[in-house]
């Protein structure tokens, strides 16, 4: 991931009051996959946003069009024909969320891809 971070700006707002119970490796995989998707699909001179609170983790990045909701979390299914991938990253995130009772949500708001992981409080 370090190569993708070169010349990138991540605007972060991280709450110190957040405590998430889960396997550290799985939480790391979830966070890495969310950030890798945002970095991979964002121009180098554009900011990515990361917001962590007690209730949720939100990763957002700019985009020109919404992703295909029907394919978004399906394994081996690219959510966009313009930016194909293996189709595993988001399905892995969804499985990790399912394991801990968290929810993963995608919205396209104001030319921004917004992925929200809602934690159980």
VEXDREN-557355 format. One record per residue: z negated, y, x negated of N, C-alpha, C, CB in turn; residue in one letter. Coordinates in nm, 2 decimals, m for minus. Atoms other than C-alpha are relative to their C-alpha. Glycine has a CB too. Layout:
# VEXDREN-557355
{{Z; Y; X}; {Z; Y; X}; {Z; Y; X}; {Z; Y; X}; 'A'}
...
***
This chain:
# VEXDREN-557355
{{0.00; m0.12; m0.08}; {0.00; 0.00; 0.00}; {0.00; 0.12; m0.09}; {m0.12; 0.00; 0.09}; 'X'}
{{0.01; m0.12; 0.09}; {m0.05; 0.23; m0.30}; {0.13; 0.07; m0.01}; {m0.06; m0.03; m0.13}; 'X'}
{{m0.13; m0.06; 0.01}; {0.32; 0.29; m0.33}; {0.04; 0.08; 0.12}; {0.11; m0.11; m0.03}; 'X'}
{{m0.03; m0.08; m0.13}; {0.35; 0.40; 0.03}; {m0.09; 0.12; 0.01}; {m0.03; m0.09; 0.12}; 'X'}
{{0.09; m0.11; m0.01}; {0.06; 0.64; m0.02}; {0.05; 0.12; m0.09}; {m0.14; m0.04; m0.04}; 'X'}
{{m0.05; m0.11; 0.09}; {0.25; 0.84; m0.29}; {0.06; 0.11; 0.08}; {0.10; m0.06; m0.10}; 'X'}
{{m0.06; m0.12; m0.07}; {0.34; 1.19; m0.17}; {m0.03; 0.00; 0.15}; {0.15; 0.01; m0.03}; 'X'}
{{0.04; 0.01; m0.14}; {0.17; 1.12; 0.17}; {m0.12; 0.08; 0.03}; {m0.01; m0.15; 0.05}; 'X'}
{{0.12; m0.06; m0.04}; {m0.08; 1.31; 0.36}; {m0.06; m0.07; 0.13}; {0.02; 0.15; 0.03}; 'X'}
{{0.07; 0.06; m0.11}; {m0.33; 1.14; 0.59}; {m0.11; 0.10; 0.04}; {m0.05; m0.14; m0.03}; 'X'}
{{0.10; m0.09; m0.05}; {m0.52; 1.38; 0.80}; {m0.11; m0.09; 0.07}; {0.06; 0.10; 0.11}; 'X'}
{{0.10; 0.09; m0.05}; {m0.85; 1.20; 0.87}; {m0.12; 0.08; 0.05}; {m0.04; m0.10; m0.11}; 'X'}
{{0.12; m0.05; m0.06}; {m1.15; 1.27; 1.09}; {m0.09; m0.13; 0.02}; {0.02; 0.08; 0.13}; 'X'}
{{0.07; 0.12; 0.00}; {m1.40; 0.99; 1.02}; {m0.15; 0.02; 0.04}; {0.01; m0.08; m0.13}; 'X'}
{{0.14; m0.01; m0.04}; {m1.73; 0.97; 1.21}; {m0.09; m0.09; m0.09}; {m0.02; m0.03; 0.15}; 'X'}
{{0.10; 0.08; 0.08}; {m2.03; 0.85; 1.00}; {m0.09; m0.08; 0.10}; {m0.08; 0.09; m0.09}; 'X'}
{{0.09; 0.07; m0.10}; {m2.19; 0.73; 1.33}; {0.07; m0.13; 0.05}; {m0.03; 0.09; 0.11}; 'X'}
{{m0.07; 0.11; m0.05}; {m1.94; 0.45; 1.37}; {m0.05; m0.13; m0.07}; {0.15; 0.01; m0.02}; 'X'}
{{0.04; 0.13; 0.05}; {m2.06; 0.09; 1.33}; {0.08; m0.10; 0.08}; {m0.16; m0.02; 0.01}; 'X'}
{{m0.08; 0.11; m0.07}; {m1.82; m0.20; 1.41}; {m0.05; m0.13; m0.05}; {0.15; 0.03; m0.02}; 'X'}
{{0.05; 0.13; 0.04}; {m1.94; m0.55; 1.41}; {0.13; m0.10; 0.00}; {m0.11; m0.06; 0.09}; 'X'}
{{m0.11; 0.09; 0.01}; {m1.67; m0.80; 1.28}; {0.01; m0.04; m0.14}; {0.13; 0.07; 0.05}; 'X'}
{{m0.03; 0.05; 0.13}; {m1.54; m0.99; 0.99}; {0.06; 0.11; m0.08}; {0.09; m0.13; 0.01}; 'X'}
{{m0.05; m0.11; 0.08}; {m1.48; m0.74; 0.71}; {0.15; m0.02; m0.04}; {m0.08; 0.02; m0.12}; 'X'}
{{m0.14; 0.03; 0.04}; {m1.15; m0.91; 0.61}; {0.09; 0.03; 0.12}; {0.01; m0.14; m0.05}; 'X'}
{{m0.08; m0.02; m0.11}; {m1.02; m0.90; 0.96}; {0.02; 0.15; 0.04}; {m0.05; m0.08; 0.12}; 'X'}
{{0.00; m0.14; m0.02}; {m1.11; m0.54; 1.01}; {0.09; 0.07; m0.10}; {m0.15; 0.06; 0.00}; 'X'}
{{m0.09; m0.05; 0.11}; {m0.94; m0.46; 0.68}; {0.14; m0.03; 0.03}; {m0.04; m0.06; m0.14}; 'X'}
{{m0.13; 0.03; m0.04}; {m0.63; m0.64; 0.79}; {0.05; 0.09; 0.11}; {0.01; m0.15; 0.04}; 'X'}
{{m0.04; m0.09; m0.11}; {m0.62; m0.45; 1.12}; {0.03; 0.14; m0.05}; {m0.12; 0.00; 0.10}; 'X'}
{{m0.01; m0.13; 0.05}; {m0.67; m0.12; 0.95}; {0.13; 0.02; m0.09}; {m0.12; 0.05; m0.07}; 'X'}
{{m0.12; 0.00; 0.09}; {m0.41; m0.20; 0.68}; {0.13; m0.01; 0.08}; {m0.01; m0.11; m0.10}; 'X'}
{{m0.12; 0.01; m0.07}; {m0.15; m0.31; 0.93}; {0.03; 0.13; 0.08}; {m0.01; m0.12; 0.10}; 'X'}
{{m0.02; m0.13; m0.07}; {m0.20; 0.01; 1.14}; {0.05; 0.11; m0.09}; {m0.13; 0.04; 0.07}; 'X'}
{{m0.04; m0.10; 0.10}; {m0.17; 0.23; 0.84}; {0.14; m0.03; m0.06}; {m0.10; 0.02; m0.11}; 'X'}
{{m0.13; 0.04; 0.06}; {0.12; 0.04; 0.69}; {0.12; 0.03; 0.10}; {0.01; m0.15; m0.04}; 'X'}
{{m0.10; m0.03; m0.09}; {0.32; 0.07; 1.01}; {0.02; 0.15; 0.01}; {m0.04; m0.05; 0.14}; 'X'}
{{m0.01; m0.15; m0.01}; {0.25; 0.45; 1.03}; {0.07; 0.05; m0.13}; {m0.14; 0.06; 0.02}; 'X'}
{{m0.06; m0.05; 0.13}; {0.34; 0.50; 0.66}; {0.15; m0.04; m0.01}; {m0.08; m0.06; m0.12}; 'X'}
{{m0.13; 0.05; 0.02}; {0.65; 0.28; 0.67}; {0.10; 0.08; 0.09}; {0.00; m0.15; 0.04}; 'X'}
{{m0.09; m0.06; m0.09}; {0.79; 0.47; 0.97}; {m0.01; 0.15; 0.01}; {m0.02; m0.06; 0.14}; 'X'}
{{0.02; m0.14; 0.00}; {0.71; 0.82; 0.88}; {0.06; 0.06; m0.13}; {m0.15; 0.04; 0.01}; 'X'}
{{m0.05; m0.07; 0.11}; {0.89; 1.06; 0.65}; {m0.11; 0.04; m0.10}; {0.09; 0.13; 0.04}; 'X'}
{{0.10; m0.03; 0.10}; {0.71; 1.14; 0.32}; {m0.07; 0.13; 0.01}; {0.07; m0.01; m0.13}; 'X'}
{{0.07; m0.13; 0.00}; {0.64; 1.50; 0.39}; {m0.06; 0.03; 0.14}; {0.11; 0.11; m0.02}; 'X'}
{{0.06; m0.01; m0.13}; {0.49; 1.44; 0.74}; {m0.13; m0.06; 0.00}; {0.10; m0.06; 0.11}; 'X'}
{{0.14; 0.05; m0.01}; {0.12; 1.39; 0.82}; {m0.01; m0.11; 0.09}; {m0.09; 0.12; 0.04}; 'X'}
{{0.05; 0.11; m0.09}; {m0.03; 1.08; 0.96}; {m0.14; 0.03; 0.03}; {0.02; m0.14; m0.07}; 'X'}
{{0.14; m0.03; m0.05}; {m0.35; 1.11; 1.16}; {m0.08; m0.12; 0.02}; {0.00; 0.09; 0.13}; 'X'}
{{0.09; 0.11; m0.01}; {m0.65; 0.88; 1.14}; {m0.13; 0.06; 0.05}; {m0.02; m0.08; m0.14}; 'X'}
{{0.13; m0.05; m0.06}; {m0.95; 0.94; 1.37}; {m0.09; m0.12; 0.04}; {0.03; 0.09; 0.13}; 'X'}
{{0.09; 0.10; m0.03}; {m1.25; 0.72; 1.38}; {m0.13; 0.06; 0.07}; {m0.04; m0.08; m0.13}; 'X'}
{{0.13; m0.04; m0.07}; {m1.54; 0.76; 1.63}; {m0.07; m0.13; 0.03}; {0.04; 0.09; 0.13}; 'X'}
{{0.07; 0.12; m0.05}; {m1.80; 0.53; 1.77}; {0.07; m0.08; 0.10}; {m0.14; 0.04; 0.05}; 'X'}
{{m0.07; 0.06; m0.11}; {m1.57; 0.45; 2.06}; {0.14; m0.06; m0.04}; {0.01; 0.09; 0.11}; 'X'}
{{m0.14; 0.04; 0.03}; {m1.23; 0.41; 1.89}; {0.05; 0.04; m0.14}; {0.09; 0.07; 0.10}; 'X'}
{{m0.08; m0.03; 0.12}; {m0.99; 0.42; 1.60}; {0.13; 0.04; 0.05}; {0.00; m0.12; m0.11}; 'X'}
{{m0.13; m0.05; m0.04}; {m0.68; 0.62; 1.65}; {0.09; 0.03; m0.12}; {m0.01; 0.13; 0.09}; 'X'}
{{m0.09; m0.02; 0.10}; {m0.38; 0.61; 1.42}; {0.13; 0.06; 0.06}; {0.03; m0.13; m0.09}; 'X'}
{{m0.13; m0.06; m0.06}; {m0.08; 0.84; 1.50}; {0.09; 0.05; m0.11}; {m0.04; 0.11; 0.10}; 'X'}
{{m0.10; m0.06; 0.09}; {0.24; 0.94; 1.34}; {0.12; 0.04; 0.08}; {0.05; m0.11; m0.10}; 'X'}
{{m0.11; m0.05; m0.08}; {0.55; 1.13; 1.45}; {0.11; m0.10; 0.02}; {0.05; 0.13; m0.07}; 'X'}
{{m0.11; 0.08; m0.03}; {0.85; 0.97; 1.60}; {0.10; 0.07; 0.09}; {m0.04; m0.14; 0.06}; 'X'}
{{m0.11; m0.06; m0.08}; {1.18; 1.05; 1.77}; {0.01; m0.07; 0.14}; {0.13; m0.01; m0.07}; 'X'}
{{m0.02; 0.07; m0.12}; {1.16; 0.79; 2.05}; {m0.12; m0.10; 0.02}; {0.14; m0.07; 0.01}; 'X'}
{{0.11; 0.09; m0.02}; {0.90; 0.56; 2.21}; {0.04; m0.14; m0.04}; {m0.05; 0.00; 0.15}; 'X'}
{{m0.02; 0.14; 0.03}; {0.87; 0.20; 2.10}; {0.01; m0.08; 0.13}; {m0.11; m0.06; m0.09}; 'X'}
{{m0.02; 0.09; m0.12}; {0.96; m0.09; 2.34}; {m0.13; m0.07; 0.03}; {0.12; m0.10; m0.03}; 'X'}
{{0.13; 0.06; m0.04}; {0.64; m0.17; 2.52}; {0.00; m0.15; 0.02}; {m0.05; 0.07; 0.13}; 'X'}
{{m0.01; 0.14; m0.04}; {0.77; m0.51; 2.63}; {0.00; m0.09; m0.13}; {0.13; m0.03; 0.07}; 'X'}
{{0.00; 0.08; 0.13}; {0.81; m0.62; 2.26}; {m0.10; 0.04; m0.10}; {0.14; 0.02; m0.06}; 'X'}
{{0.09; m0.06; 0.10}; {0.54; m0.42; 2.09}; {m0.09; m0.10; m0.06}; {m0.08; 0.11; 0.07}; 'X'}
{{0.11; 0.09; 0.05}; {0.27; m0.69; 2.05}; {0.04; m0.14; m0.01}; {m0.12; 0.02; 0.08}; 'X'}
{{m0.05; 0.14; 0.01}; {0.49; m1.00; 2.06}; {0.04; m0.04; m0.14}; {0.13; m0.02; 0.10}; 'X'}
{{m0.04; 0.04; 0.13}; {0.53; m1.20; 1.75}; {0.15; m0.02; m0.02}; {m0.07; m0.14; m0.03}; 'X'}
{{m0.14; 0.01; 0.04}; {0.86; m1.19; 1.57}; {0.10; 0.08; 0.08}; {0.05; m0.15; 0.00}; 'X'}
{{m0.08; m0.08; m0.09}; {0.98; m0.92; 1.80}; {m0.01; 0.14; m0.05}; {m0.04; m0.01; 0.15}; 'X'}
{{0.00; m0.14; 0.05}; {1.09; m0.58; 1.66}; {m0.01; 0.09; 0.12}; {0.12; 0.03; m0.09}; 'X'}
{{0.02; m0.09; m0.11}; {0.97; m0.30; 1.89}; {0.11; 0.11; 0.00}; {m0.14; 0.07; m0.01}; 'X'}
{{m0.11; m0.10; 0.01}; {1.26; m0.08; 1.77}; {0.11; m0.06; m0.08}; {m0.05; 0.13; m0.06}; 'X'}
{{m0.12; 0.05; 0.07}; {1.61; m0.17; 1.66}; {0.03; 0.09; m0.12}; {0.12; m0.01; 0.08}; 'X'}
{{m0.02; m0.10; 0.11}; {1.61; 0.14; 1.43}; {m0.09; m0.03; m0.12}; {m0.02; 0.14; 0.05}; 'X'}
{{0.10; 0.03; 0.11}; {1.31; 0.02; 1.23}; {m0.05; m0.14; 0.01}; {m0.12; 0.11; 0.00}; 'X'}
{{0.04; 0.13; m0.02}; {1.31; m0.35; 1.23}; {m0.10; m0.05; m0.11}; {0.12; m0.10; m0.01}; 'X'}
{{0.10; 0.06; 0.09}; {1.02; m0.55; 1.07}; {m0.01; m0.14; 0.04}; {m0.13; 0.08; 0.01}; 'X'}
{{0.02; 0.14; m0.03}; {0.89; m0.90; 1.08}; {m0.06; m0.02; 0.14}; {m0.10; m0.06; m0.10}; 'X'}
{{0.05; 0.02; m0.13}; {0.72; m0.84; 1.41}; {m0.14; m0.07; 0.00}; {0.10; m0.07; 0.09}; 'X'}
{{0.13; 0.07; 0.00}; {0.39; m0.98; 1.30}; {m0.12; 0.10; m0.01}; {m0.01; m0.09; m0.12}; 'X'}
{{0.12; m0.09; 0.02}; {0.17; m0.68; 1.21}; {m0.07; 0.04; 0.13}; {0.05; 0.13; m0.06}; 'X'}
{{0.07; m0.04; m0.13}; {0.10; m0.56; 1.57}; {m0.05; m0.11; 0.07}; {0.10; 0.08; 0.08}; 'X'}
{{0.05; 0.12; m0.07}; {0.06; m0.91; 1.70}; {m0.13; m0.04; m0.07}; {0.10; m0.11; 0.01}; 'X'}
{{0.12; 0.03; 0.07}; {m0.20; m0.97; 1.43}; {m0.11; 0.09; 0.04}; {0.02; 0.00; m0.15}; 'X'}
{{0.10; m0.10; m0.05}; {m0.38; m0.65; 1.53}; {m0.05; m0.03; 0.13}; {0.06; 0.14; 0.00}; 'X'}
{{0.04; 0.04; m0.14}; {m0.38; m0.76; 1.89}; {m0.09; m0.12; 0.00}; {0.12; m0.02; 0.09}; 'X'}
{{0.09; 0.12; 0.01}; {m0.53; m1.10; 1.80}; {m0.14; 0.03; m0.05}; {0.07; m0.10; m0.09}; 'X'}
{{0.13; m0.04; 0.06}; {m0.80; m0.94; 1.59}; {m0.08; 0.08; 0.11}; {0.01; 0.09; m0.12}; 'X'}
{{0.06; m0.07; m0.11}; {m0.88; m0.70; 1.88}; {m0.05; m0.10; 0.11}; {0.09; 0.10; 0.07}; 'X'}
{{0.04; 0.10; m0.10}; {m0.89; m1.00; 2.13}; {m0.12; m0.07; m0.05}; {0.12; m0.09; 0.02}; 'X'}
{{0.11; 0.07; 0.05}; {m1.13; m1.18; 1.90}; {m0.14; 0.07; 0.02}; {0.02; m0.03; m0.15}; 'X'}
{{0.13; m0.08; m0.01}; {m1.39; m0.90; 1.92}; {m0.01; 0.07; 0.13}; {0.00; 0.10; m0.11}; 'X'}
{{0.02; m0.07; m0.12}; {m1.33; m0.78; 2.27}; {0.04; 0.14; 0.00}; {m0.13; m0.01; 0.05}; 'X'}
{{m0.05; m0.14; 0.01}; {m1.16; m0.46; 2.16}; {0.13; 0.01; 0.07}; {0.01; 0.05; m0.15}; 'X'}
{{m0.13; m0.01; m0.06}; {m0.85; m0.32; 2.32}; {0.09; 0.08; m0.09}; {m0.01; 0.06; 0.14}; 'X'}
{{m0.10; m0.08; 0.07}; {m0.53; m0.20; 2.15}; {0.09; 0.06; 0.10}; {0.07; m0.09; m0.11}; 'X'}
{{m0.09; m0.07; m0.09}; {m0.32; 0.06; 2.32}; {0.10; 0.08; m0.07}; {m0.08; 0.09; 0.10}; 'X'}
{{m0.11; m0.08; 0.06}; {0.01; 0.23; 2.24}; {0.04; 0.10; 0.10}; {0.12; m0.09; m0.05}; 'X'}
{{m0.06; m0.10; m0.08}; {0.13; 0.56; 2.38}; {0.09; 0.08; m0.09}; {m0.11; 0.09; 0.07}; 'X'}
{{m0.09; m0.10; 0.07}; {0.41; 0.80; 2.29}; {m0.02; 0.13; 0.07}; {0.15; m0.05; 0.01}; 'X'}
{{0.05; m0.13; m0.05}; {0.27; 1.15; 2.34}; {0.05; 0.11; m0.09}; {m0.15; 0.00; 0.02}; 'X'}
{{m0.04; m0.12; 0.08}; {0.44; 1.47; 2.23}; {0.07; m0.04; m0.13}; {m0.12; 0.09; m0.03}; 'X'}
{{m0.07; 0.04; 0.12}; {0.67; 1.30; 1.98}; {m0.09; m0.07; m0.10}; {0.08; 0.11; m0.06}; 'X'}
{{0.09; 0.07; 0.09}; {0.38; 1.10; 1.84}; {m0.02; m0.14; 0.05}; {m0.14; 0.07; m0.01}; 'X'}
{{0.05; 0.13; m0.02}; {0.32; 0.73; 1.82}; {m0.15; m0.01; m0.01}; {0.08; m0.11; m0.09}; 'X'}
{{0.15; 0.00; 0.00}; {m0.05; 0.68; 1.91}; {m0.05; m0.14; 0.03}; {m0.06; 0.11; 0.10}; 'X'}
{{0.06; 0.13; m0.02}; {m0.22; 0.35; 1.85}; {m0.15; 0.02; 0.00}; {0.04; m0.09; m0.12}; 'X'}
{{0.15; m0.02; m0.02}; {m0.58; 0.34; 1.98}; {m0.06; m0.14; 0.01}; {m0.03; 0.08; 0.12}; 'X'}
{{0.08; 0.12; m0.01}; {m0.82; 0.05; 1.91}; {m0.13; 0.05; 0.06}; {m0.03; m0.07; m0.14}; 'X'}
{{0.13; m0.04; m0.06}; {m1.11; 0.09; 2.16}; {m0.10; m0.11; m0.02}; {0.03; 0.01; 0.16}; 'X'}
{{0.11; 0.10; 0.03}; {m1.44; m0.07; 2.06}; {m0.09; m0.02; 0.12}; {m0.08; 0.06; m0.12}; 'X'}
{{0.10; 0.02; m0.10}; {m1.69; m0.22; 2.28}; {m0.13; 0.07; m0.04}; {m0.03; m0.16; 0.02}; 'X'}
{{0.12; m0.08; 0.03}; {m1.99; 0.01; 2.31}; {m0.12; m0.07; 0.06}; {0.01; 0.14; 0.05}; 'X'}
***
